[in-house]
Every structure is written in C-alpha cells, then in structure tokens.
C-alpha cells in the first residue's frame, strides 16, 4: 500500500469514528472539537482529523465557524420539530413508493431487519449498548423504504436519519415516559406487510410523532437542558 493510500485509509477511519461518536452523543452539543486533542485521542495526524471534520461539516453533522474552528452541532427543540415533520413527509413518500413496488425479497428483508432489531432490543444491558441498537434501528427503517426506486430519495432520507439519530439517541438515554419500542416497530412492520398504504403511512407518522413528543417532554426539564451545553465556543 502506498503512503497516499495509507493516509486515505487513516483519514477514512478517523471520519468513521468521529461520525459514529457525534451521532451517539460522545460529544455534547456545542462542544469545541479541538483537532489536536482528537488527533491525540485517536492516534491520528492533525491533517486526517481536519479532513474528517471538514467532511462532517459538509454533511451538517459538525458546525464550522470562521476562525473559531469546529464544534459539535447544537440540539434545539424548534430544529428538531422541523426535522421530525420533514422526515415524516419524506419517508411517507418513500414508504408509499416501496409498497407500490413491493416484492417478496423486499418483504423478507423487512422481516429480517425487524428480527435483528428485536434481538438488539431484548439484549441484556440494552441501555449500555444503544449504539448497537441504533444500527439495527436504522437498518429497519431503511428496509421499509428500500424499494422506493429512487436513490435520490433514499439519500435524502439517509441525511434526515443522520440528523435525527442524535436526538433519538438522547431520547432513549433520558426517556421520561415509558415506551414499548419493539411493539411499535412490530406493528409498523405488520401494517406495511399487510399492504394498505394509507394505514402504513399513518403508522409511520404516528411512530415518529411519539419520538417528537418524547423529546418535547425532555426539553421541558431543566436538568436535561443543562446537559445540552458544554464547552461552548467563545
């Protein structure tokens, strides 16, 4: 492997780890992402970290301010409400198209994705292994819309999922009201497989609205709000 290939591979590894840790709350909102500190922690060069942060800024998973460097993105209730509504609209369309294009293979992939999600959700130490659950949760929702026939639509849904995942992770960590997530996903799977498009769209929106309400509850708690500010840039 050439030096250039090694540098590219290392930069990708840094990007993958940073992306994962941002999505799962390793960095608190508005926390300054210091290149030298991350490089030391990751055992990587400053250039690899800077390249990874620039890529994440382009994906809106990191904020970049002129002459102030990079920070973890804020968590804002109004922004979350807008995101949740947008995600419901876009994924409802993708789900409708997938159901219109239904195939046996698509249905089987949904069932398999739910099986993996349920297994992760029932695992001992579930709360301590939320990143694993997040992967299966993402895979399940992706499976629902995978047959929509538009890579543009799937890419946009993936971007919305990235933005939503930070909020969903926090919602699961600090949950106020009890919620049977497995039952919700099983019901969603069954409605989709039944083939009634209007009911399936309504079930998907209802599922997302429960997460919306859960976050709205959290944003009313003063103790929770204090967790959303750390090392704000000066």
C-alpha positions as CSV (number, residue, x, y, z in Angstrom):
1,X,0.0,0.0,0.0
2,X,1.4,3.4,-1.0
3,X,1.8,6.3,1.5
4,X,-1.1,8.1,-0.2
5,X,-3.4,5.0,0.2
6,X,-2.4,4.7,3.9
7,X,-3.2,8.4,4.5
8,X,-6.6,8.0,2.7
9,X,-7.4,4.9,4.8
10,X,-6.4,6.6,8.0
11,X,-8.5,9.7,7.2
12,X,-11.5,7.4,6.5
13,X,-11.1,5.6,9.8
14,X,-11.0,8.9,11.6
15,X,-14.0,10.1,9.7
16,X,-16.0,6.9,10.5
17,X,-15.2,7.1,14.2
18,X,-15.9,10.8,14.5
19,X,-19.2,10.4,12.7
20,X,-20.2,7.5,14.9
21,X,-19.4,9.3,18.1
22,X,-21.2,12.5,17.1
23,X,-24.3,10.5,16.2
24,X,-24.2,8.7,19.6
25,X,-23.6,11.7,21.8
26,X,-20.0,11.2,22.6
27,X,-19.5,15.0,22.1
28,X,-22.0,17.2,23.8
29,X,-23.8,20.0,21.9
30,X,-21.7,23.0,21.1
31,X,-18.5,21.2,22.4
32,X,-15.5,22.5,20.7
33,X,-13.8,19.8,18.5
34,X,-10.2,20.5,19.0
35,X,-8.1,19.0,16.2
36,X,-5.0,18.3,18.3
37,X,-7.0,16.7,21.2
38,X,-8.9,14.4,18.8
39,X,-5.7,13.5,17.0
40,X,-4.1,12.5,20.3
41,X,-7.1,10.5,21.4
42,X,-7.5,8.7,18.0
43,X,-3.8,8.3,17.5
44,X,-4.0,10.1,14.1
45,X,-2.4,13.0,12.4
46,X,-3.9,16.5,12.5
47,X,-4.5,16.5,8.8
48,X,-6.6,13.4,8.9
49,X,-8.7,14.9,11.7
50,X,-9.1,18.2,9.9
51,X,-10.2,16.4,6.7
52,X,-12.7,14.3,8.6
53,X,-14.2,17.3,10.4
54,X,-14.5,19.1,7.0
55,X,-16.3,16.2,5.5
56,X,-18.7,16.1,8.5
57,X,-19.2,19.8,8.3
58,X,-20.3,19.4,4.7
59,X,-22.8,16.8,5.9
60,X,-24.1,19.2,8.6
61,X,-23.0,16.9,11.4
62,X,-20.4,19.3,12.6
63,X,-20.6,23.1,12.7
64,X,-17.7,25.2,11.3
65,X,-17.2,28.8,12.2
66,X,-14.8,31.2,10.6
67,X,-11.6,31.5,12.7
68,X,-13.3,29.5,15.5
69,X,-12.9,26.0,14.3
70,X,-15.3,23.1,14.6
71,X,-18.0,22.4,17.2
72,X,-20.5,19.6,17.7
73,X,-23.9,20.7,16.5
74,X,-26.5,22.2,18.9
75,X,-29.6,20.4,19.9
76,X,-32.6,22.7,19.5
77,X,-36.3,21.9,20.1
78,X,-37.6,24.0,17.2
79,X,-35.0,22.5,14.8
80,X,-36.0,19.0,16.0
81,X,-39.7,19.7,15.4
82,X,-39.0,20.9,11.9
83,X,-36.7,17.9,11.2
84,X,-39.4,15.4,12.6
85,X,-42.1,16.9,10.3
86,X,-39.8,16.8,7.3
87,X,-38.7,13.3,8.0
88,X,-42.4,12.2,8.3
89,X,-43.3,13.8,4.9
90,X,-40.3,12.5,3.0
91,X,-40.3,8.9,4.4
92,X,-44.0,8.6,4.0
93,X,-43.5,9.2,0.3
94,X,-40.6,6.7,0.2
95,X,-42.7,4.1,2.0
96,X,-45.6,4.6,-0.4
97,X,-43.3,4.1,-3.4
98,X,-41.8,1.0,-1.8
99,X,-45.2,-0.5,-1.2
100,X,-46.2,0.2,-4.7
101,X,-43.1,-1.6,-5.9
102,X,-43.4,-4.5,-3.4
103,X,-41.6,-7.7,-4.0
104,X,-41.1,-10.9,-1.9
105,X,-37.5,-10.1,-1.4
106,X,-38.3,-6.6,-0.1
107,X,-40.8,-8.1,2.4
108,X,-38.3,-10.7,3.6
109,X,-35.7,-8.0,4.2
110,X,-38.1,-6.1,6.4
111,X,-38.8,-9.2,8.4
112,X,-35.1,-10.0,8.8
113,X,-34.4,-6.3,9.8
114,X,-37.1,-6.4,12.4
115,X,-35.6,-9.7,13.8
116,X,-32.2,-8.1,14.2
117,X,-33.8,-5.0,15.8
118,X,-35.8,-7.1,18.3
119,X,-32.7,-9.1,19.2
120,X,-30.8,-6.0,19.9
121,X,-33.7,-4.5,21.9
122,X,-34.1,-7.6,24.1
123,X,-30.3,-7.9,24.8
124,X,-29.1,-7.7,28.4
125,X,-27.6,-4.3,29.0
126,X,-29.7,-2.7,26.2
127,X,-29.2,0.8,27.6
128,X,-25.4,0.4,27.7
129,X,-25.4,-0.9,24.1
130,X,-27.5,1.8,22.4
131,X,-25.0,2.2,19.5
132,X,-25.7,-1.4,18.5
133,X,-29.5,-0.8,18.7
134,X,-29.1,2.4,16.7
135,X,-27.5,0.4,13.8
136,X,-30.3,-2.1,13.8
137,X,-33.0,0.6,14.2
138,X,-31.5,2.5,11.2
139,X,-31.4,-0.7,9.1
140,X,-35.0,-1.5,9.9
141,X,-36.3,1.9,8.8
142,X,-34.1,1.8,5.7
143,X,-35.5,-1.6,4.8
144,X,-39.1,-0.2,4.9
145,X,-38.3,2.3,2.2
146,X,-35.5,0.4,0.3
147,X,-37.8,-0.5,-2.6
148,X,-38.9,3.1,-3.4
149,X,-36.9,3.1,-6.7
150,X,-35.1,6.4,-6.2
151,X,-31.5,6.7,-5.0
152,X,-32.1,10.5,-4.6
153,X,-35.0,9.8,-2.2
154,X,-33.0,7.2,-0.3
155,X,-30.0,9.6,0.0
156,X,-32.2,12.4,1.3
157,X,-33.9,10.0,3.8
158,X,-30.4,8.9,5.0
159,X,-29.4,12.6,5.6
160,X,-32.5,13.2,7.6
161,X,-31.9,10.0,9.6
162,X,-28.4,11.1,10.4
163,X,-29.7,14.4,11.8
164,X,-32.5,12.6,13.7
165,X,-30.2,9.9,15.2
166,X,-28.6,12.3,17.6
167,X,-32.0,13.3,19.0
168,X,-33.3,9.7,19.1
169,X,-30.2,8.6,21.0
170,X,-30.8,11.2,23.6
171,X,-34.4,10.4,23.8
172,X,-33.6,6.8,24.6
173,X,-31.0,7.7,27.2
174,X,-33.1,10.2,29.1
175,X,-36.6,8.8,28.4
176,X,-39.3,10.3,30.7
177,X,-42.4,8.3,29.7
178,X,-42.4,4.5,29.2
179,X,-42.4,3.3,25.7
180,X,-42.6,-0.1,24.0
181,X,-40.4,0.5,21.0
182,X,-40.4,-3.2,19.9
183,X,-44.2,-3.2,19.9
184,X,-44.2,0.0,17.8
185,X,-41.8,-1.4,15.2
186,X,-43.6,-4.8,15.1
187,X,-46.9,-3.0,14.4
188,X,-45.3,-0.9,11.8
189,X,-43.8,-4.0,10.1
190,X,-47.2,-5.8,10.1
191,X,-49.1,-2.8,8.7
192,X,-46.6,-2.4,5.9
193,X,-46.7,-6.1,5.0
194,X,-50.5,-6.0,5.1
195,X,-50.2,-3.7,2.1
196,X,-52.6,-0.9,3.0
197,X,-50.6,2.2,2.0
198,X,-52.7,4.8,3.8
199,X,-52.6,2.8,7.1
200,X,-48.8,2.2,6.7
201,X,-48.1,5.9,6.2
202,X,-50.2,6.8,9.2
203,X,-48.4,4.2,11.3
204,X,-45.0,5.6,10.3
205,X,-46.0,9.2,11.1
206,X,-47.5,8.1,14.5
207,X,-44.3,6.3,15.3
208,X,-42.2,9.4,14.6
209,X,-44.6,11.7,16.4
210,X,-44.1,9.6,19.6
211,X,-40.4,10.4,19.4
212,X,-41.2,14.0,18.8
213,X,-43.4,14.2,21.9
214,X,-40.7,12.3,23.9
215,X,-38.2,15.0,23.0
216,X,-40.6,17.8,23.7
217,X,-41.1,16.4,27.2
218,X,-37.3,16.3,27.7
219,X,-36.9,19.9,26.6
220,X,-39.2,20.9,29.5
221,X,-36.8,19.5,32.1
222,X,-34.2,22.0,33.4
223,X,-31.8,19.2,34.4
224,X,-31.8,17.9,30.9
225,X,-31.2,21.3,29.3
226,X,-28.0,21.6,31.3
227,X,-26.6,18.5,29.5
228,X,-27.0,20.3,26.2
229,X,-24.3,22.9,26.8
230,X,-20.7,22.0,27.1
231,X,-17.6,24.0,26.2
232,X,-19.4,26.5,24.1
233,X,-17.1,28.4,21.8
234,X,-16.1,31.8,22.9
